[in-house]
């Protein structure tokens, strides 16, 4: 009886994995249709999306809070996008 259960468990696991792969392909296809700005706002990396489903979860590296500064509309932006380097050059 244990062989039957383990066979059924393996079949079930294969079905679950196949559905997860299909969902990732579908999600990736949708995300690739979005603009870079939308992807950035949601924390996804275009480069990782281009690598395919194996690069799941496609999340962009997150900067520590200490390296982020508030935007004009009180959203945190990475320190390298605040224009601080422009002020130093002037």
Secondary structure, 3 states (H helix, E strand, C coil): CHHHHHHHHHHHHHHHHHHHHHHHHHHHHHHHCCCHHHHHHHCECHHHHHCCHHHCCCECCCCCHHHEEECCCCCEEEHHHCCHHHHHHC
